[in-house]
């Protein structure tokens, strides 16, 4: 199996969502964005493995940064890391770790600009996640500012990487590079905050909570009392505030997409599908703020297919996209993400 074939094979195993969206990209972006996502998955796998100590996670993350930079051997890292992975790590993620050399060979085959974008993303992400994982607890993050930093390390920096790659690919997109980069972090945070809210209870079972204590304290709820099956309405009020903040970031995500020329339909679809699924997930969370497992607010496959169909029909029309976004988000609360 060639390195390209392996990358195509493993992607659906580690992310069904990105296995849907990435193939929408033009040929000049498909391989490099797929590779960037797999690099992020490797970094995530290191940080999510419960059997690794914080010191081990930091060491492996630093070595992975060196591997991406071409300063360390991917085969040696894979050989050391693979036996330490527990059953908590999925079979597909274990396979990805074992075949790390395939992924890295592709990484090093890209242009200088593309490699620089991938390396910058992994360097910032891996270091930032190691810092947060070392201090994770069930008591949540200190405040909204700390949540913003966490979202940047795991998603905002990915938005910056994608923007670099989009602008490198298309001169017409590059004309809006400054505006796109200003919105890229917010786009990433919109998706990450939606995931954090959806995965509250799954993260709780793993011993982590990424909710900000100050937001909940302001509505009379202490995250130290957080537990599945809670019946405290104040907790729902805190969720409402975070949903409003995520909603505002989603508005920025729409503005980001509208800055991409309509002729770039593949890139627009890649972004629109992610935005649409996040909006619909956020709506479900808002309607059922007393949910106790992510499956209760996860959108169905039928809804995903409908999102794809409607997005495809409106991809090239800015006015249609604005109207559709308004209709889908009309009932969501709004808030100021910077407060």
N, C-alpha and C positions, 0 to 999 in steps of 0.2 A: 504493500500500500504506500503510495506517495505521501509526502508531508501534506500536500493540499487535500488529498483524499481523506487522510486521517482527520484533518481539521473539520471537513464537511461532515464526517461520520460522527465525531464526538460532540459537536455543538448541540444537537437535540437532546443528548443525554444529560448535559449540564444546565440547559436552559431551553424550555419549550418556547418561551416568549421570544427570545432572541433568535431562535431557530426559525421563527416565523418572520421577524422583522428584517434581519440582516440580509436575507436573499433579495429583498426589494431594492437594495442599493445597486448602483451601476457596477459593471465589472471592475472598473478602476478602484473601487472602494471595498468591494465584497471581501477579498482576502485579508486586507489589512485591518478592517474593522472586526472581522471574525477573530483574527489573531489577537487584537487588542482585548476583546472580550475574554478569550481563553486565558490570557495573561492575568486579567483581573480575577478570573475564577481560581487560578492557582494561588494567588495571594489570599483570596477569601478562604480557600480550603485550609491553608496554613492557620489562619486566624480562627476558623470555626472548629478545628479539631480539639475536642475536649481533653484528650489524653496528653496533649502537649502542655508543658508548663509555660507561664508567661515568658520566662527566660529563653526557652526553646523556640517559642513563636518568634520572638524578636531576632534570635540568631538565624533561624531559617528565612525570615523575611529579608534580613540584610543580605544573606547569601543569594536569595532570589533576585534582589535588585542588582547584584553583581553579575548574575547570570544573564539578565536582560541586557546589561551594559556590555556583555562580551568579555567580562573580566573573571568569570568563574565557569566551571564545567557543569552544564545541565545534567549530564548523565550521573555525575557524582552526587549532585544534590538529590536527584530522583532516587538513587540507590539508597541514600541515607534516610530520606524522608518516608518513602513508601512503607517500609516495615513498621513504622510507628503509627500509621493511620488505623483508627479503630472502626468498628462497625457503624459508628455514628456518621462516618464519611461514606457517601454513596459509592456504589460500584463504578459509576461513570467518572466521578471525581478521582477515585483511585487510579482508574485507567488513564486519566489526564495527567496525573502526577507521574505515572510510570512512563508515559510517552512525552514527557516534557522536552526531550531533545528534538522531537519532530516539530513542536510548536516554536521552539527557539530558533531552529534553522530557518524557518519561515520569517521570523522576526528580523533576523539578520540579513534577509534577502531583499528587504524593502529599501526605499530611497533614504537618503540621509535625513531629510525632513520628516518622513514617516517614522523612522526609527527614533528620532528625537522626541516626537509626540508620544510614542508608546512608552519610552523610557521615563519621561517626565511624569507621566500618569502613574506608572508603577512605583516609582521612587517616592512620590508624595503619598500615594494610597497605602503602600505597605508600611511605611514608617508611621503614618497617622493612625492606621488601624491597630498597630501594635501598641501604641500609646493608650488608646481607648480600651482595648481588650484587657490590658494589664490592670485597669482601674474599674472595670465593669462590675456592676452589682445590681441587686434587685431594688435598690433604693432610687434608681434613676440617675439622670445627669443633673448637674447643679442647676443649670438654667437654660433658657432658650438659646443664649449665645453659644453655650457648649454644644447644644444639639445642632446648631448651624455648622459648627466646626466639624462635628462628626459626619453630618450629611455631605460636607465638602469633601472630606477624605474618601468616602465610599461612593460618592455619586457626582458631586460637583466637578471634581477633577476629571471625571470621565466626559462630562459635557465639554470641558475645555479641550480635551484630547480630540473628541469628535469634530469640534469646530476647527481645530488645526488641520485635521485630515480633510474636511470638507473644503476649506479654503485652498489647501494645496491642490486639491483635485480640480476645482472650478474657479477660474478667474472671475466669473460673474458673481459667485458667492463671496469671493474674497473682497469684492468692492464694499461689502457690508461687514467686514471682519470685526471692526471695532465695536459696532453695535451688537453683533452676535456674541462676542466674548463677554460683553457686559451681562447678557441674558443667559449664557451657557450654564453658569453655576446655579442660577435659579431654576432652570429647566431640570437639572439633575436633582436638585433638592425637592422639587415637586414630586418626582417619581419616588425618591427615597423616603420622604415623609409619608407618602401613601403606603409604602411597604412597611414602614415602622408601625403605623397604626394598624394595618391588617395583621401583622405578625406579633402583636403585643404578647399574646399568651404563649405562642410557640417560643419566643425569645425568653419569656419568663421561665418556662420549663428548662431552658438551657442555662438559667442563672444570670440572665442579663435583662436590663430594662433601659431603653434608649429614650424614655420620656423625660421632659424637663421638670424638675421639682417645683421651680418657681411658678410655672403656669398653673399647676394644680393647687399649690399652696394659696394662690390668689382666690381660688373658688372654694377653699375650705377642705381640700383633700390632701392627705399626707400619703405619698407614694410608698411609705413604709408599710401601709395597710393594704397595699395592692394584693389581690388574690383572685384567681379565676372564680367566676360565679358571684362576683361582688354585686351588691345591690344599693350602692351609695350613689344617689343622683349627682352629687358634686363631682364625682369622677367623670360622668357624662358631660358635665359643663366644661371640664378641662379638655376633654376630647373635642368638644365643639370649637373651642378656641384654636386648637391645633388644626382642625379641619379647615377653619377659616384661613389660617396662615398658609396651609397647603394649597387652598383654592387660589390665593393671590399668586403663589408661585406658578400655578397652572396657567394663569393669565399671562405671565411672563413667557411661559413655554409657547403659548399660542403666538405671541409677538415674535418670538424667535423663529418659528416656522414660517411666518408670513414674510420674514426677511430673506428667506430662501427663494430664488426665482421660481415661478410656477413651472418653467420648462424642466426644472430638476425634479421630475415627478417621483423618481425612485427615492431620493433623499427625503422629499416631503412625506412620502408614504411611511418610510422608516420612522420618522419623527411622529407623524400623526397617529399611527397605530399605538405607539407607546402612550401618547397623550390621551387618546380616547379610552384606552383600558384603565388608565389611572383615574380619569374623571368618573367613569362608571363604578370603579371600586370605591372611590371616595363617597359617592352617593350612597352606596350600600352601607358603608360604615356609619354615615350620618343617620341613616334611617334606622339602624340597629346598633346604637351605641352600647347596648348591654350584651353584645355578643361575647362569647367566651372561648371561641376558637376561630382561627382564620378561615376555615372552610365555610363558615356561616356567611361571610361577606365576600367570598371569592366569586368573581363573575364566571358564568357558565361558558362552556365552549360555544354554545349557540350565540351568546352575547358577543363573544370574541369574533365570531364569523360576521355578525351584523355590523360590528365596529369596523371591520375590514372593508365590508361592502360599501358602507356609507362613506368612509374615508376615501375610498377609491373614486367614488362618484363626485366628490367635492374637492379633490386634491388641488386642482388648478384654479379654483375660484376662491379668492380671498373673502369676498362678501358672503359666500355660502358657508365658509369655515367660521367666520365671525358669528353668523346667525346660529349655526349648529352648536357652537360652544356656548353661546348665551342660553339656548334652550336647555342644554344638558346641565348647566351649572346654576340655573336660575334659582333653585331652592337651597343652594349651599350658603352657609354663613361666610362673611368676608371679614378679614382682619388685616392688620399691618404686621408683616413678617419681621420688620426691623425694630419693633417696639420692645 
